[in-house]
């Protein structure tokens, strides 16, 4: 009773600690076993881990179902034969959130005092693939509102240290000079930033929309 075509299912779980190097090791072990090779992977958490998994399953012709990421590379045109993505793209999410903010906020759109706070390769404003994907949605929507991408400030936190926001706080304080700055951010780092900026946030509480964008559940 149960299973697929009479075949019982066994769930094998492996922890990659949100580290793509460990993801590759785990996936290779799962798909390369002689007698125990899996026929499908499900729920790989995060953009970088999912990209590593996609490379391997495509070569091994093993299904990757429902990776927990909205990165565009998981939905190419034509689609990947062995990858089944079931969630929106990060750029779609951040675009919709930014559009909602534009349409519902009573605050005038600032021309040069908008920042994106996202996941990066470092804490110096260099976004990683996850951060860039979210940024793309924000930038595309703001472009339609007359805001040039080059005028959007970028602050980042290291992907492996989501609560390490001290450098980003300094970056945000340097550009937050007008009466109506806008920030679009990710949830866990945003929470850390809120705790690190109590005076700043109180001062701007009536003029600081915080857009909580896409997050990767494996790193939240």
ChimeraX commands (.cxc) that place a marker at each C-alpha (Angstrom):
marker #1 position 0.00,0.00,0.00 radius 0.5
marker #1 position 1.28,3.46,-0.83 radius 0.5
marker #1 position 4.47,4.46,-2.60 radius 0.5
marker #1 position 4.87,5.13,-6.31 radius 0.5
marker #1 position 3.77,2.34,-8.66 radius 0.5
marker #1 position 4.00,-0.07,-5.78 radius 0.5
marker #1 position 7.48,1.09,-4.79 radius 0.5
marker #1 position 7.83,2.23,-1.17 radius 0.5
marker #1 position 9.48,5.59,-0.57 radius 0.5
marker #1 position 12.34,6.17,1.83 radius 0.5
marker #1 position 13.22,9.70,2.88 radius 0.5
marker #1 position 16.96,10.29,3.31 radius 0.5
marker #1 position 17.84,13.67,4.86 radius 0.5
marker #1 position 21.24,15.35,4.74 radius 0.5
marker #1 position 22.31,18.69,6.22 radius 0.5
marker #1 position 24.43,20.99,4.06 radius 0.5
marker #1 position 24.45,23.86,6.61 radius 0.5
marker #1 position 23.59,26.27,3.75 radius 0.5
marker #1 position 27.04,25.56,2.33 radius 0.5
marker #1 position 27.10,24.77,-1.42 radius 0.5
marker #1 position 30.31,22.78,-1.06 radius 0.5
marker #1 position 28.56,20.44,1.36 radius 0.5
marker #1 position 25.52,20.42,-0.93 radius 0.5
marker #1 position 27.61,19.08,-3.80 radius 0.5
marker #1 position 29.12,16.41,-1.52 radius 0.5
marker #1 position 25.71,15.36,-0.20 radius 0.5
marker #1 position 24.06,15.27,-3.61 radius 0.5
marker #1 position 26.86,13.27,-5.16 radius 0.5
marker #1 position 26.56,10.74,-2.35 radius 0.5
marker #1 position 22.79,10.53,-2.81 radius 0.5
marker #1 position 22.75,10.11,-6.59 radius 0.5
marker #1 position 25.87,8.03,-7.06 radius 0.5
marker #1 position 25.30,5.07,-4.77 radius 0.5
marker #1 position 25.24,1.68,-6.48 radius 0.5
marker #1 position 22.31,0.13,-4.63 radius 0.5
marker #1 position 21.03,3.13,-2.71 radius 0.5
marker #1 position 21.00,5.90,-5.33 radius 0.5
marker #1 position 17.95,8.14,-4.97 radius 0.5
marker #1 position 15.56,8.70,-7.87 radius 0.5
marker #1 position 14.74,12.30,-6.85 radius 0.5
marker #1 position 15.85,15.17,-4.63 radius 0.5
marker #1 position 13.34,17.43,-2.90 radius 0.5
marker #1 position 13.50,20.70,-1.03 radius 0.5
marker #1 position 17.13,21.78,-1.40 radius 0.5
marker #1 position 17.35,24.95,0.68 radius 0.5
marker #1 position 18.83,28.16,-0.67 radius 0.5
marker #1 position 20.06,29.61,-3.95 radius 0.5
marker #1 position 23.72,28.60,-3.92 radius 0.5
marker #1 position 22.99,25.05,-2.68 radius 0.5
marker #1 position 20.21,24.62,-5.26 radius 0.5
marker #1 position 22.52,25.75,-8.08 radius 0.5
marker #1 position 25.07,23.12,-7.06 radius 0.5
marker #1 position 22.37,20.47,-6.86 radius 0.5
marker #1 position 21.00,21.49,-10.28 radius 0.5
marker #1 position 24.40,21.01,-11.93 radius 0.5
marker #1 position 24.66,17.46,-10.60 radius 0.5
marker #1 position 21.10,16.27,-11.20 radius 0.5
marker #1 position 21.15,17.58,-14.76 radius 0.5
marker #1 position 24.24,15.51,-15.49 radius 0.5
marker #1 position 22.94,12.44,-13.63 radius 0.5
marker #1 position 19.38,12.79,-14.99 radius 0.5
marker #1 position 17.85,12.81,-11.52 radius 0.5
marker #1 position 14.78,14.91,-10.66 radius 0.5
marker #1 position 15.16,17.97,-8.41 radius 0.5
marker #1 position 11.71,18.87,-7.09 radius 0.5
marker #1 position 10.72,22.05,-5.27 radius 0.5
marker #1 position 14.10,23.65,-4.49 radius 0.5
marker #1 position 13.55,26.36,-1.88 radius 0.5
marker #1 position 14.82,29.26,-3.96 radius 0.5
marker #1 position 13.43,31.85,-6.33 radius 0.5
marker #1 position 16.63,32.30,-8.31 radius 0.5
marker #1 position 16.03,32.84,-12.03 radius 0.5
marker #1 position 18.55,30.20,-13.15 radius 0.5
marker #1 position 16.24,27.51,-11.80 radius 0.5
marker #1 position 13.60,28.61,-14.35 radius 0.5
marker #1 position 15.46,28.97,-17.66 radius 0.5
marker #1 position 13.79,29.09,-21.07 radius 0.5
marker #1 position 13.63,26.39,-22.27 radius 0.5
marker #1 position 13.18,24.82,-18.82 radius 0.5
marker #1 position 15.55,22.38,-17.21 radius 0.5
marker #1 position 14.30,18.87,-17.94 radius 0.5
marker #1 position 14.99,17.53,-14.46 radius 0.5
marker #1 position 14.25,20.62,-12.31 radius 0.5
marker #1 position 10.71,21.35,-11.10 radius 0.5
marker #1 position 10.49,24.74,-9.42 radius 0.5
marker #1 position 7.23,25.56,-7.64 radius 0.5
marker #1 position 7.80,29.05,-6.24 radius 0.5
marker #1 position 7.99,32.60,-7.66 radius 0.5
marker #1 position 11.27,34.22,-8.57 radius 0.5
marker #1 position 12.87,36.58,-6.05 radius 0.5
marker #1 position 12.77,39.37,-8.61 radius 0.5
marker #1 position 9.01,38.84,-8.96 radius 0.5
marker #1 position 8.52,38.98,-5.20 radius 0.5
marker #1 position 10.59,42.11,-4.65 radius 0.5
marker #1 position 9.03,43.76,-7.69 radius 0.5
marker #1 position 5.53,43.19,-6.33 radius 0.5
marker #1 position 6.52,44.36,-2.85 radius 0.5
marker #1 position 8.12,47.50,-4.24 radius 0.5
marker #1 position 5.13,48.18,-6.48 radius 0.5
marker #1 position 2.78,47.78,-3.52 radius 0.5
marker #1 position 4.89,50.22,-1.51 radius 0.5
marker #1 position 4.84,52.75,-4.35 radius 0.5
marker #1 position 1.08,52.47,-4.74 radius 0.5
marker #1 position 0.12,52.57,-1.07 radius 0.5
marker #1 position 2.70,54.81,0.60 radius 0.5
marker #1 position 1.78,58.44,1.16 radius 0.5
marker #1 position 5.46,59.37,1.11 radius 0.5
marker #1 position 6.88,60.97,-2.01 radius 0.5
marker #1 position 9.34,58.79,-3.90 radius 0.5
marker #1 position 12.88,59.96,-3.14 radius 0.5
marker #1 position 15.06,60.21,-6.23 radius 0.5
marker #1 position 18.41,59.27,-4.73 radius 0.5
marker #1 position 17.84,58.05,-1.20 radius 0.5
marker #1 position 16.73,54.46,-1.67 radius 0.5
marker #1 position 18.72,51.48,-0.45 radius 0.5
marker #1 position 18.61,47.74,-0.94 radius 0.5
marker #1 position 19.91,45.70,2.00 radius 0.5
marker #1 position 20.56,42.19,0.78 radius 0.5
marker #1 position 22.63,39.06,1.06 radius 0.5
marker #1 position 26.15,39.48,-0.28 radius 0.5
marker #1 position 29.47,37.88,-0.92 radius 0.5
marker #1 position 30.81,40.23,1.74 radius 0.5
marker #1 position 29.64,43.14,3.91 radius 0.5
marker #1 position 30.88,45.78,1.48 radius 0.5
marker #1 position 27.84,46.01,-0.77 radius 0.5
marker #1 position 28.76,43.21,-3.19 radius 0.5
marker #1 position 25.56,41.20,-3.54 radius 0.5
marker #1 position 25.61,37.46,-4.19 radius 0.5
marker #1 position 23.25,35.68,-6.60 radius 0.5
marker #1 position 20.44,35.75,-4.04 radius 0.5
marker #1 position 20.90,39.44,-3.29 radius 0.5
marker #1 position 21.25,40.36,-6.97 radius 0.5
marker #1 position 18.03,38.56,-7.81 radius 0.5
marker #1 position 16.09,40.55,-5.22 radius 0.5
marker #1 position 17.79,43.78,-6.24 radius 0.5
marker #1 position 16.79,43.24,-9.88 radius 0.5
marker #1 position 13.10,43.26,-8.99 radius 0.5
marker #1 position 13.42,46.44,-6.92 radius 0.5
marker #1 position 15.47,48.24,-9.57 radius 0.5
marker #1 position 13.16,47.28,-12.44 radius 0.5
marker #1 position 10.08,48.55,-10.62 radius 0.5
marker #1 position 11.71,51.77,-9.45 radius 0.5
marker #1 position 12.94,52.42,-13.00 radius 0.5
marker #1 position 9.30,52.69,-14.02 radius 0.5
marker #1 position 8.89,55.31,-11.31 radius 0.5
marker #1 position 11.78,57.37,-12.66 radius 0.5
marker #1 position 14.52,56.16,-10.30 radius 0.5
marker #1 position 17.82,55.22,-11.95 radius 0.5
marker #1 position 19.48,51.98,-10.79 radius 0.5
marker #1 position 22.77,53.78,-10.16 radius 0.5
marker #1 position 21.01,55.97,-7.59 radius 0.5
marker #1 position 20.01,53.00,-5.44 radius 0.5
marker #1 position 22.42,52.47,-2.57 radius 0.5
marker #1 position 23.39,48.90,-1.70 radius 0.5
marker #1 position 24.30,47.48,1.70 radius 0.5
marker #1 position 25.01,43.81,2.25 radius 0.5
marker #1 position 25.57,41.18,4.91 radius 0.5
marker #1 position 27.68,38.02,4.43 radius 0.5
marker #1 position 25.51,35.08,3.43 radius 0.5
marker #1 position 27.16,32.88,6.04 radius 0.5
marker #1 position 26.65,35.47,8.79 radius 0.5
marker #1 position 23.10,36.73,8.39 radius 0.5
marker #1 position 23.08,38.57,11.73 radius 0.5
marker #1 position 26.39,40.36,11.09 radius 0.5
marker #1 position 25.05,43.75,10.04 radius 0.5
marker #1 position 27.46,46.19,11.72 radius 0.5
marker #1 position 29.14,47.30,8.48 radius 0.5
marker #1 position 25.78,47.57,6.72 radius 0.5
marker #1 position 24.47,49.77,9.54 radius 0.5
marker #1 position 27.36,52.17,8.97 radius 0.5
marker #1 position 26.66,52.21,5.25 radius 0.5
marker #1 position 22.97,52.95,5.79 radius 0.5
marker #1 position 23.67,55.71,8.28 radius 0.5
marker #1 position 25.97,57.43,5.80 radius 0.5
marker #1 position 23.37,57.68,3.06 radius 0.5
marker #1 position 20.28,58.28,5.24 radius 0.5
marker #1 position 20.43,62.06,5.09 radius 0.5
marker #1 position 17.02,63.04,3.72 radius 0.5
marker #1 position 13.67,63.05,5.48 radius 0.5
marker #1 position 12.32,60.04,3.62 radius 0.5
marker #1 position 14.78,57.20,3.04 radius 0.5
marker #1 position 13.47,53.88,1.77 radius 0.5
marker #1 position 14.97,50.50,2.58 radius 0.5
marker #1 position 14.12,47.13,1.11 radius 0.5
marker #1 position 15.56,44.22,3.09 radius 0.5
marker #1 position 15.46,40.52,3.98 radius 0.5
marker #1 position 13.87,39.30,7.20 radius 0.5
marker #1 position 16.53,37.91,9.53 radius 0.5
marker #1 position 19.18,40.50,8.64 radius 0.5
marker #1 position 16.45,43.16,8.79 radius 0.5
marker #1 position 15.61,42.07,12.35 radius 0.5
marker #1 position 19.29,42.32,13.31 radius 0.5
marker #1 position 19.47,45.75,11.70 radius 0.5
marker #1 position 16.38,46.94,13.60 radius 0.5
marker #1 position 18.01,45.89,16.87 radius 0.5
marker #1 position 21.25,47.64,15.90 radius 0.5
marker #1 position 19.52,50.89,14.91 radius 0.5
marker #1 position 16.96,51.69,17.64 radius 0.5
marker #1 position 17.68,55.43,17.70 radius 0.5
marker #1 position 17.89,55.65,13.91 radius 0.5
marker #1 position 14.59,53.82,13.45 radius 0.5
marker #1 position 12.81,55.87,16.11 radius 0.5
marker #1 position 13.96,59.05,14.43 radius 0.5
marker #1 position 12.68,57.89,11.06 radius 0.5
marker #1 position 9.68,55.88,12.27 radius 0.5
marker #1 position 7.20,58.02,10.36 radius 0.5
marker #1 position 9.16,58.23,7.13 radius 0.5
marker #1 position 10.98,54.89,6.76 radius 0.5
marker #1 position 9.11,52.20,4.83 radius 0.5
marker #1 position 10.80,48.83,5.36 radius 0.5
marker #1 position 9.99,46.37,2.58 radius 0.5
marker #1 position 10.57,42.82,3.82 radius 0.5
marker #1 position 11.51,40.99,0.66 radius 0.5
marker #1 position 12.23,37.41,-0.28 radius 0.5
marker #1 position 14.00,35.29,2.25 radius 0.5
marker #1 position 15.64,31.90,2.07 radius 0.5
marker #1 position 14.14,29.76,4.78 radius 0.5
marker #1 position 17.30,27.72,5.21 radius 0.5
marker #1 position 19.14,30.87,6.31 radius 0.5
marker #1 position 16.51,32.67,8.36 radius 0.5
marker link #1:1,2 radius 0.2
marker link #1:2,3 radius 0.2
marker link #1:3,4 radius 0.2
marker link #1:4,5 radius 0.2
marker link #1:5,6 radius 0.2
marker link #1:6,7 radius 0.2
marker link #1:7,8 radius 0.2
marker link #1:8,9 radius 0.2
marker link #1:9,10 radius 0.2
marker link #1:10,11 radius 0.2
marker link #1:11,12 radius 0.2
marker link #1:12,13 radius 0.2
marker link #1:13,14 radius 0.2
marker link #1:14,15 radius 0.2
marker link #1:15,16 radius 0.2
marker link #1:16,17 radius 0.2
marker link #1:17,18 radius 0.2
marker link #1:18,19 radius 0.2
marker link #1:19,20 radius 0.2
marker link #1:20,21 radius 0.2
marker link #1:21,22 radius 0.2
marker link #1:22,23 radius 0.2
marker link #1:23,24 radius 0.2
marker link #1:24,25 radius 0.2
marker link #1:25,26 radius 0.2
marker link #1:26,27 radius 0.2
marker link #1:27,28 radius 0.2
marker link #1:28,29 radius 0.2
marker link #1:29,30 radius 0.2
marker link #1:30,31 radius 0.2
marker link #1:31,32 radius 0.2
marker link #1:32,33 radius 0.2
marker link #1:33,34 radius 0.2
marker link #1:34,35 radius 0.2
marker link #1:35,36 radius 0.2
marker link #1:36,37 radius 0.2
marker link #1:37,38 radius 0.2
marker link #1:38,39 radius 0.2
marker link #1:39,40 radius 0.2
marker link #1:40,41 radius 0.2
marker link #1:41,42 radius 0.2
marker link #1:42,43 radius 0.2
marker link #1:43,44 radius 0.2
marker link #1:44,45 radius 0.2
marker link #1:45,46 radius 0.2
marker link #1:46,47 radius 0.2
marker link #1:47,48 radius 0.2
marker link #1:48,49 radius 0.2
marker link #1:49,50 radius 0.2
marker link #1:50,51 radius 0.2
marker link #1:51,52 radius 0.2
marker link #1:52,53 radius 0.2
marker link #1:53,54 radius 0.2
marker link #1:54,55 radius 0.2
marker link #1:55,56 radius 0.2
marker link #1:56,57 radius 0.2
marker link #1:57,58 radius 0.2
marker link #1:58,59 radius 0.2
marker link #1:59,60 radius 0.2
marker link #1:60,61 radius 0.2
marker link #1:61,62 radius 0.2
marker link #1:62,63 radius 0.2
marker link #1:63,64 radius 0.2
marker link #1:64,65 radius 0.2
marker link #1:65,66 radius 0.2
marker link #1:66,67 radius 0.2
marker link #1:67,68 radius 0.2
marker link #1:68,69 radius 0.2
marker link #1:69,70 radius 0.2
marker link #1:70,71 radius 0.2
marker link #1:71,72 radius 0.2
marker link #1:72,73 radius 0.2
marker link #1:73,74 radius 0.2
marker link #1:74,75 radius 0.2
marker link #1:75,76 radius 0.2
marker link #1:76,77 radius 0.2
marker link #1:77,78 radius 0.2
marker link #1:78,79 radius 0.2
marker link #1:79,80 radius 0.2
marker link #1:80,81 radius 0.2
marker link #1:81,82 radius 0.2
marker link #1:82,83 radius 0.2
marker link #1:83,84 radius 0.2
marker link #1:84,85 radius 0.2
marker link #1:85,86 radius 0.2
marker link #1:86,87 radius 0.2
marker link #1:87,88 radius 0.2
marker link #1:88,89 radius 0.2
marker link #1:89,90 radius 0.2
marker link #1:90,91 radius 0.2
marker link #1:91,92 radius 0.2
marker link #1:92,93 radius 0.2
marker link #1:93,94 radius 0.2
marker link #1:94,95 radius 0.2
marker link #1:95,96 radius 0.2
marker link #1:96,97 radius 0.2
marker link #1:97,98 radius 0.2
marker link #1:98,99 radius 0.2
marker link #1:99,100 radius 0.2
marker link #1:100,101 radius 0.2
marker link #1:101,102 radius 0.2
marker link #1:102,103 radius 0.2
marker link #1:103,104 radius 0.2
marker link #1:104,105 radius 0.2
marker link #1:105,106 radius 0.2
marker link #1:106,107 radius 0.2
marker link #1:107,108 radius 0.2
marker link #1:108,109 radius 0.2
marker link #1:109,110 radius 0.2
marker link #1:110,111 radius 0.2
marker link #1:111,112 radius 0.2
marker link #1:112,113 radius 0.2
marker link #1:113,114 radius 0.2
marker link #1:114,115 radius 0.2
marker link #1:115,116 radius 0.2
marker link #1:116,117 radius 0.2
marker link #1:117,118 radius 0.2
marker link #1:118,119 radius 0.2
marker link #1:119,120 radius 0.2
marker link #1:120,121 radius 0.2
marker link #1:121,122 radius 0.2
marker link #1:122,123 radius 0.2
marker link #1:123,124 radius 0.2
marker link #1:124,125 radius 0.2
marker link #1:125,126 radius 0.2
marker link #1:126,127 radius 0.2
marker link #1:127,128 radius 0.2
marker link #1:128,129 radius 0.2
marker link #1:129,130 radius 0.2
marker link #1:130,131 radius 0.2
marker link #1:131,132 radius 0.2
marker link #1:132,133 radius 0.2
marker link #1:133,134 radius 0.2
marker link #1:134,135 radius 0.2
marker link #1:135,136 radius 0.2
marker link #1:136,137 radius 0.2
marker link #1:137,138 radius 0.2
marker link #1:138,139 radius 0.2
marker link #1:139,140 radius 0.2
marker link #1:140,141 radius 0.2
marker link #1:141,142 radius 0.2
marker link #1:142,143 radius 0.2
marker link #1:143,144 radius 0.2
marker link #1:144,145 radius 0.2
marker link #1:145,146 radius 0.2
marker link #1:146,147 radius 0.2
marker link #1:147,148 radius 0.2
marker link #1:148,149 radius 0.2
marker link #1:149,150 radius 0.2
marker link #1:150,151 radius 0.2
marker link #1:151,152 radius 0.2
marker link #1:152,153 radius 0.2
marker link #1:153,154 radius 0.2
marker link #1:154,155 radius 0.2
marker link #1:155,156 radius 0.2
marker link #1:156,157 radius 0.2
marker link #1:157,158 radius 0.2
marker link #1:158,159 radius 0.2
marker link #1:159,160 radius 0.2
marker link #1:160,161 radius 0.2
marker link #1:161,162 radius 0.2
marker link #1:162,163 radius 0.2
marker link #1:163,164 radius 0.2
marker link #1:164,165 radius 0.2
marker link #1:165,166 radius 0.2
marker link #1:166,167 radius 0.2
marker link #1:167,168 radius 0.2
marker link #1:168,169 radius 0.2
marker link #1:169,170 radius 0.2
marker link #1:170,171 radius 0.2
marker link #1:171,172 radius 0.2
marker link #1:172,173 radius 0.2
marker link #1:173,174 radius 0.2
marker link #1:174,175 radius 0.2
marker link #1:175,176 radius 0.2
marker link #1:176,177 radius 0.2
marker link #1:177,178 radius 0.2
marker link #1:178,179 radius 0.2
marker link #1:179,180 radius 0.2
marker link #1:180,181 radius 0.2
marker link #1:181,182 radius 0.2
marker link #1:182,183 radius 0.2
marker link #1:183,184 radius 0.2
marker link #1:184,185 radius 0.2
marker link #1:185,186 radius 0.2
marker link #1:186,187 radius 0.2
marker link #1:187,188 radius 0.2
marker link #1:188,189 radius 0.2
marker link #1:189,190 radius 0.2
marker link #1:190,191 radius 0.2
marker link #1:191,192 radius 0.2
marker link #1:192,193 radius 0.2
marker link #1:193,194 radius 0.2
marker link #1:194,195 radius 0.2
marker link #1:195,196 radius 0.2
marker link #1:196,197 radius 0.2
marker link #1:197,198 radius 0.2
marker link #1:198,199 radius 0.2
marker link #1:199,200 radius 0.2
marker link #1:200,201 radius 0.2
marker link #1:201,202 radius 0.2
marker link #1:202,203 radius 0.2
marker link #1:203,204 radius 0.2
marker link #1:204,205 radius 0.2
marker link #1:205,206 radius 0.2
marker link #1:206,207 radius 0.2
marker link #1:207,208 radius 0.2
marker link #1:208,209 radius 0.2
marker link #1:209,210 radius 0.2
marker link #1:210,211 radius 0.2
marker link #1:211,212 radius 0.2
marker link #1:212,213 radius 0.2
marker link #1:213,214 radius 0.2
marker link #1:214,215 radius 0.2
marker link #1:215,216 radius 0.2
marker link #1:216,217 radius 0.2
marker link #1:217,218 radius 0.2
marker link #1:218,219 radius 0.2
marker link #1:219,220 radius 0.2
view
